[in-house]
Amino acid sequence: MKRPTSRPVLLGMALALAASACGSSTATPTTAPTNAPAATVAPAAGGSAQFCTGTKITFFPGGTPGGSFETVVYNGAVAAAAAFGPTVSYQWSDWDPQKMITQFQQAVATKPDAIAVMGHPGDAAFDPLIKDATSQGILVTVMNTELQTAEATYGLGYTGAVLHDAGASLANEAIKRGGLKSGDEVFVWGLAAQAGRGDRTKGITDALTAAGLKVDYLEIDDATNKDPNAGVSTYTGFMAAHPNIKGIFIDHGNLTAAIPTFMKAANQAPGSLFASGFDMSPATVQGIQGGYINLVIDQQEFLQGFFGIEQLCLEKKYGFGGLFINTGAGFVDKTNIDAIAPLVTQQIR
């Protein structure tokens, strides 16, 4: 289901786009300091810029400390905490939906004011827990992967891409730019089995199938989902068994960053196939510049972290809620990578 994009003129919009030098934060990160920028803002209406001081938030960045995607989400949250003043604790979940569920239950037991959660486990697993949390007065917002039923039922906000649309857009753009045609064989490595999160993979395969391409699909296993290096043997084995692959679609930010590693291990030269994926990282920048990665969608994950915190603060202090913010952006390739690369180095993009 396509949702409208909310583009509110919020305090944090200027912050996210104009964030600069490092500063102090009341957040309580569970990892070593990162390059998350702090920002200078005018005072919020009716009070100081840190209008959210005294609010206790539990935040889910998604994967593992130091992961290329989740670190940028985390940096966005740290920047928002520095700007608005809440106390934030972070829960890393290894991209494991069951672990997200367990950690959410544990977070509710600590009685925070609010929780910003990734929606990977899906509505069926999450909705009863969200119902319990909201009944206790705990505010909840969703990031990265929608929980459409919970959002509609409890008026939750969402910050992230519209997943099926993003997947289909990547596939259609790759077909056009990569000269892929009906009958060509392509490889999709994704997470279609995950409720909610799998919508992006399905968007890719739906668009490719509609265009008449032969789709070879492989589900990302748990070990590779957590650590891309675990997928090297899987990739090389798959490619050896499918020598006619014309294009690859990797539905995972950290695995997209590892495309050069996968291709080198399989003795595939840059440009020997059209490689597409998601999200920016220093390794992805190098992959694009080196010709291994041809097309990436940047979903601006810094904003997912920033607006996740900001939305909860606005709801807690001013009663604003239910904001739907589509962070899905345009495409990145060799023609525009040099303009974006410095921000990727700073772990903002």
N, C-alpha and C positions, 0 to 999 in steps of 0.2 A: 504494500500500500504506500502510495506516495504521499508524503506529509508536507504541509506548507513550511517554508523556511521563515523563522522569526529572526528579524534583523533589528533588535531593539537598540536604541541609543543608550547603552549602558555605561556605567563608570569604567568597566573593564575593557571596552572595545579600544579605547585610546591606549590603555595600559598594555594590552597584548600586542598592539602594533608599534608602540613607541618605547617598549621596555628597553632599558639600557644597562647601566652599571650595576654591579652587585650591591646588595644591601642586607640589612638584618631582617630576620623573620621570627615570628612567634611560633612557627610550625615546629613540629618535633619529628624530623625525618628519621627513618630507620636505616638509612644508608649514609655513606660518606657524602660530603658536599658535592654538588654538581655545578654546572655553569648556569643554573637558572637565574635569569635576570630579575631584578626588582625594578620598580617603576615609581615615578613621582607623579602624584595626582593632586588635583584640587580637592578640597574638603568635600565630603559627601553632603548632600542636602540635609541640613539640620544638625550637622555635627562634624567630627573629625573624619579624615580619610579612612582611618581604621575603625569604621563603624561596626565591625563584626567582632571586636574584642570581647572575650568572654564566651564565645560560641565554641563548642567542642565538636569537631568533625572527624569522622573516620573516612579515609579516602583509599580507593582501590586503583592503583596505577595499571594493574593488569598482570604483567609477567614477572621477570626476575630483575633484581637490582643490576643496573648496568646494561640491560638489553636496549637495543638501539631505539625501538619504538617507545617502550614504556618509560624510558628515561626522559624523553621529551614530554610525555604526558605528566610525569612527575614534576618536571621543571615548571610547567605551566601552573600546576597546583601550588608549588612553592612560591612562585611569583605572586599569585593571587593572595596567598596567606600573608605574604609580606606587605601587600598593599592594603588588605582589609582587616587583618588582625586576628583571625580565629586561631585556635590551637588545633593542629591537625596531626593525626597519627596515620601511618601508611601501612597497608596490608598488601604484600606481594603474593601473587597466587599462582605463578608459573603457567599462566594461561589455562589452568585446570578448572573447568566449570564446577566440578564437585568441591574442590578446595574453596572456590568463591562462595559456594553455598555455606560450607562449614564456617568460613571466616565471617560471613555476614551474620550468622547466628551468634557467633562469639562477640561480634561488634555490638549487636543489639543488647547483649547481656551487660555490656559496660555502660549502657544508658547515655550514649552521646546525644547531642542535639540533632545531629544530621549525619547522613551517610551518602557518599557519592560512589556508585557501584557500576561496574561493567556488567552488561546484560547478557553475557555469553551463555549462562545456564538456561535461558529461555523462560517464557512466561509460566509454563506448567510447573517448573521447579521453584521459581522465584516468587510467584504471586502470593502464595500463602504466607511466606515469610515477610514480604512487604506489607501485607495486610496486618500482620502482628505488630510490625515496627510502627506503622502509622497509627495504629490504635493506641500505642504508648506515647504518641506525640513526637516520635522521631521522624524528622523530615528525610525524604529520600529523593535523589535525582539519579538519572541513568546516563551513562556515557558509552560511546563507541559502538555498542550493539543494542538496538532497540528492544524494549519490552512493551510492545504496543498495547497489550491488554491492560497491563499495570498502569501505563501512562494514561490511558483513557479512563480507567476505573478510579484511580487515586489522584489524578491531576498532576502526575509527575512530569518534570521537565526532561528533555533529552538534548545532549550535545554530542554530535558525531555525524558521520555520513549516513545517507540513505543507502543501505547496503546493496540491495538488489540492483538499484539504479547505477551504483558505482561499478559493480561488476560488469553489467551490461555495457556501460560506457567504455570501460577499458577494452572489452572484447571488440566492440564495434570500431573503436579508434585503431586498435592493433590490426584489424582486418584491412582497414583503409591504408594505414601507413606501411604495413608490412607486406602488402600485396598478396595477402592470403586469399584463397579462393575456394569455392565449393569443391569438395573432394580432398582437400589438403588435410593431412593428419597433424593434430596438435595435442599437446600434453597440458592438462590442467591438474595442478597439485593444490588441493584445498581442504576445506573443513565443512563439506556439505552435510556431514552427519550431525553437526552441532546445531541445536535448535536456535533460531534467531541468527546467530553468527554465520550459519551456513547459507544465509540468503545471498551473501556477496558471491560465494562460489557458484550458487545456482544462477545468479545473474550472468556470470561468465559463460557457463555451459549452455544456458538458454539462448543467449545471443549467438554463440558459435554454432549451435545446432540449427538455429533458424537460418543461418547463412550457409548451411550445407556442409560444414566442415566435419571431419571425422574426429570425435573427441575421445582421447584416451584419458581416463580420470583415475587419480590415485588420492586416497585420503591421507592427510598428514598424520602420522602416528604420534602418540603421546611424547615419546622421547625426542622426536624431531621438533614437535611443537614447542618444547621447552628449550632445546639446544639444536640449532640448525646443523651443527657439525655432525650430529647423529644421522643426518639424512644423506650424507655423501654417498654411502654405498647404495642406498635406495635409488638415488638419482642415476648413478652410473649404471646400475643393473637395469633400470627401466630403459635408459637410452640404448643400451646394448641390445635389448630385446625389441626396440622400436626404432630402427635406423632411418625411417622416412619422416621423422618429426620435422615440421616446418616452423613451428612456433611453440613457445612455452608460456604458461600463465601461472604465476605463483601467487596464491591468495594468502599471503602472510608477510608482514613487513620485515621480520627478521630473516625469513628465508629469501625474500627478494634481495636483501643485502648480501646474501651468500651466493647469488647466482654466479658471479665470477668463479668462486671456489668450486661450485658444482660443475660448471662447464669445463674448467681446467682439468678437473679430475676425470671427466669423460672425454678428454682430448678434443673438445669442441672449440674452434677458433672464434674470436669476436665476429659477429655478423653472420655466422654459419646458420643461425636460426634467429627468429624474431622473439626476443625475450621481454616479457611484460610482468609488472608486479605493482606493489603498493608501498607507499610511504618512503620518506627520505631518511637517510642516515649517512655518516661519512663514507661507509663502505659502498652504499648505493651511489653516492656521488662519483666515487672512483670507478664503479662499474659502468656508469653512463659515460663518463669521460673516456674510459678505456674501450668502449664499444661493445661490452658484453651485455649491458642492459639497454634496451631500446626505448622503453616507454614505462612511465610510472605515474600513478595517481597519488597526489599528495593530499591527504585528508587533514593536514594541519593539526596534528595531535596535541601540540602545545595548547591550542584553544580548547580542546576537550578537557584538559586539566584545569586551565584557567577558569573557564566558564562553569565547570562543575563546582568549584569552590564558590565562585561569585554568585551563582544561582542560589545555592543554599544560604549564603549570607543575606542576599536580598529577600529571600522568603522568610528567613528567621527574623530579620529585623524590620522589614517593611511589608511583609505579606505578599510579595510578588512570587508567583509560581507558575509552573506549567509552560515555561518557555521552551520552544523547539528551535534549536540552533543547528543548522546544517553546516558542518565544517568542511564538507567535501569541496575540494578546489579543482583547479585545472590540471592539465597534464605537464609533466616534466620530461624533457628529453635533451639531446645534445645541443639543441638550439637555445635553450634558456637555462641550462644547468649552472653556468658560470655566475649568473645573477643570484641564484639561490644558494649556491655552495657556502658562502660565508655565514649565512644564517644556520645552515646545517652544522657547520663546525662549532657554532655556539650552542648547539642543541636547542634551537628555537623552532626550526623547521625539520 
